[in-house]
C-alpha cells in the first residue's frame, strides 16, 4: 500500500470525489449533465459519453489534490485513459488525487429490510488488475432500508468479509452500508449499524485498517466513535440524494467526517457549458464541499 497515499487519505484536508456511476445510474447522471438518452444508441456509446464527462471533471484546473483527496472510479474508467494516460495514473501523477475503485456488482433483491451486494466471483481477479493499475483502495455499497437487526447484521458481515479479501490483496477497503434517507426508522437503523460496526472493528486483526462510507446521521455527531476508532482510517459521507447545499450543511455538523459526494459534486455541471463556465461551476462545487469537509 502506497504510504504517501495512505497519509493523504488519513490526514489530508479535503474530500473524496465519487465518479463511479455504473450501468444503472449512468443514464440519470448523463441526463443531469444535459445529455439525453437520444444522444446514444447502446451501452458502449453511453459509457463513451460518461467517460468524456468524467475526463472533463478530472482534467479541469479546479480539480486537484489541494482540495480533492481521492476519487472513486468505475471499473470501465480504470480501464480507460485520460489525456493518453491510464486513469488511475493520471489522477495520482498529474493531480495528486488518490485513486479508488468501485468493486461491487450492484445490489441483490431486498430481504430483511436490506439489500446485500450481489455475488462477486471475479473479485480476486479484479483486485489483482486494480493493484496493477495503481489503485489504492476500493468501495462497495449495500443498502439498509429499515432498522432490521438481522438484515443489518447480514450487511455488516458481508461488508467485513469482502473487506478482509480486499485487505489481503493489499488495497484499502471503503465499507459502505448506505442507510436510505427515506427510511422511516433511519435513526434506529443507524444505532444498530454503529453498534455492529464497533463490534466488528474491535474483532479485526490488530494491524487491519478500513475506511467507512456512511449516510449522514440523523443525530449530529452520532458516528464520532467510528471517526475516532483506531482501525478506521477515515469516515466519509455520501450525499444520499440530498441537494449539495443541504448535504454540505449536514456534513459540516458532523466533525471528523469528510464528503464522498457523487450527484452533489456534479450538480450544476452541463455538457452545454463552455470550458470557462464549466470550470467555474466545478470550482464553486468543489470549494463548497471542501469547506464543509474541513469544518
N, C-alpha and C positions, 0 to 999 in steps of 0.2 A: 504494500500500500504506500502510495506516494506521501511522504511525511509533510512536504510543503503544502500539498493539497489538504491533508488532514488538519494541519494547523489553520489553514484558511477557513475551512468549513466549521471548525470547532470554536474559533475565537474571533474570526473576522467580523467586521461591521458590514451589514448588507442583507441580502435575501437571495433566495433560490428561485430562478425563473422556471416555470413548468411549461415546457414546449413539447409536450408529449401526447397531444391529442392523437387518438388511434382511429381505426376504421369507423367505429360507431359514432365518435364525436367530431370527426373531421368535417362532414358537411355543414354542421352547425357553426363550427369555427370559421369556415370559409364564408358562410353567409353573413356572419357578423363582420367579417373583413370586407364585405361588399362584393364577394364572388358568388354568383348564383349557381344553382345546380345545372343550369343550361350551359354553363361555361365548360363543362367536362362531360364526357360520354362513358367513361369507365373508371375503375379504381386507379389505374396507372396515371391517367390524366389528373385525377383528383389529388393524388399524392404528389405529383409534379407541382401542382399549384400550391399545396400547403407547404411543400419544401421551399418554394420561392418566397412564401410569406415568412417562414422561419429564418431563411437566409437573410431576408431584408432586415429582420429584427436584429439578428446576431451581428451583421456587418455594420449596423448603424453606429455612428460615433457616440450615441447616447448609451450604448450597451457595452459596458466593460467591467473589469474586476474591481473597480473602485467602489461600485455600489451593488453589483451583482456577484455574489459569491460563487454560485453554481447554476447549472442549467440541466434540466431533466429532458432527455431526448427520447423520442420514439425509435424503435428498432430500425425502421427504414431510414431515419435521419442519420443514425450512427453509420449506416452502410453507404451513405452518400457523402458528397464533398461540398464544401463551402469555399468559394473562390479557388477551386482546384486543390484544396487540402481536405483530408478526412475531417469530418465534422468535429469529433472529439479533440483531435489535434489542433484544429483551428481555434476552438474555444480556449484551450489552455495556452498554446503558444502565442496566439495573436491577441487574446483578450484577458488572459489570466483568470478565466472563469472555469471552475471545476466541473467536468462532465459526469453526469449521472445517466443511467438508462432505465426506462420503464421496462420491466420484465414480465409482468403478468399478462395473461391472455384473455382478460375480461372476467366477467362475473358469472357465477352459476345462478340457477334459479333460487329464489328466496325460500328459506326454511328456518324455522325458529327465530323469525324476526331479523335474519341477516342474509347477506349474500356472500358466500365464500368465493375465493378465486377458483377459476376453472383449473383443471389439472395442467401441469406444465412438464410433460415428459421430456421435452427437449431443453430443459433449463440448464443442465450442466454444459451442454454444447454451446448454448448462448452465452453463458458466463465466460467460457474459455475465449470465445470470439471477442467479448467485451474487454477482457484483460488485454488481448492482442491489439485492440483498437485504442487503448489508453483510457478506458473508462475507469473512474474512481469508485463509483458506488451505483446502487440500483434502487428502484422504487417499485412497490407493488401494492395494489389497492383492493381492499374488501369494503363492504358497506354494512353498517348497522342501522336498521330501520326501527328498532324497538328495544326497550330495556328488558331483553330476554336473557336470563343468566346463562342458560345452556348455549344459546346462539353466540353470545359474546365470548364465552369460553372457547367455542369451536373456532371462531375468527382468530382469537389470540394464539391458540395452539397452532393453527396453520401458519400464521404470520411468523411466529418464532421458529417453527420447524424449517420453513423456507429460508428465513433469515440466517439460520446456522449453516445451511447449504451455501448461501452466498458468502458468508464469512470464510468458509472453508476454501472458497475459490480465490480468496484474497481481496474481496470487494467489501465496501461498506453498505449494509442494507438500510434503506429507509422503510420502516414498517408503517403502513398506512391503513388503519381501520377507520374509515370515514363514518362519522355519525351524521345521518341526514339532518339538515337544518329544519326539515319539515316533520321530524319525529315528534309525536305528541308527548312522549316521555323522555325527551332529549337529555334533560338534567339527570334523570335516574340512569339512563344508559351510560352517561359519562362517568358516573360514580362507579358503576360496575366495571367499566373499561379501565379506569385508573387503578382500582384495586387489583384487577387481573394483571395489568402491566407491572405493578410493583412486585407482585408475587413472582412473575416470570423473569423479570430483570434480576431480582436477587438470586434466582436459581441459575443464571447464566455462568459459564466459566469466568474465572477471575479476570482474565485478560480480554474478554469479549466486550465489544462496544457496538452500539447501534444508534441510528437516528430514528426519530419518530415524526410522522406527519399526521396531524390531528385537525379535526374541526375545531374552530374557536369555541371555547366552552361557554355555557350559559352563565356560570358563576365566574366573574373575573378572577384571574389568578389561580383557578382551580387546579391547573396542571403544574403548579410550582414545584411539587415534589418530583415530578418527572423531569423537569428542567434541571433540577439540582442533582439528580441521580448520577452516581459516579460512572455508571455503564451507559449513560446517554450522552452522545457527542453533541447533539443539538436537537431541539424540538422546533419543527417548522409547522406552519399552519396553512391549510388550504382555504380558498375563499368560499367554497361551498355553495356558490350561487349568489352570494351577496354582491351587489354592485361594488365597485372599487372603493368609493368613499366610505361606504358602510363597513366594508371589510377592514379598511385601514383603521377606522375608529375602534372596532372590536379588537384588532391586533394590538393597538397602542395601549390598551387596557390590560394586556397580559404580558408583564415584564419577562424578558428572557426568551420569548418566542419570536421567531422571525417568519416572514412570509415565504410561502412557496405557491404563488398565485399563477393561474393559467388564464381563465377568462378575464379576471380583474386586471391582469397585466396588459392584455391586448385590447381591452375596451377602448373604443375611440380611434383605433387604427383602421385605415382603409386602403384598399388597393388603388383607389382613385386619387389618393393624396399625392402631391408632389413629394420629392425626397425631403425638401425643406419642411413641408407640413408634417410629413410622417415622422421625421427625426424630432421635431419639436413636440409632437404629441407623445412619442415614446419617452422622450426625456422627462416630460411632465409626469407621466405614469410612473416611471422608474423612481423619480425623486420622491413622489408621494408615498410609494411603497417602502422605499429606503427609510424615510423619516419615521414611518410607523413601526418599522422593524427595529430601529435603534432607540426608540423612546423608552 
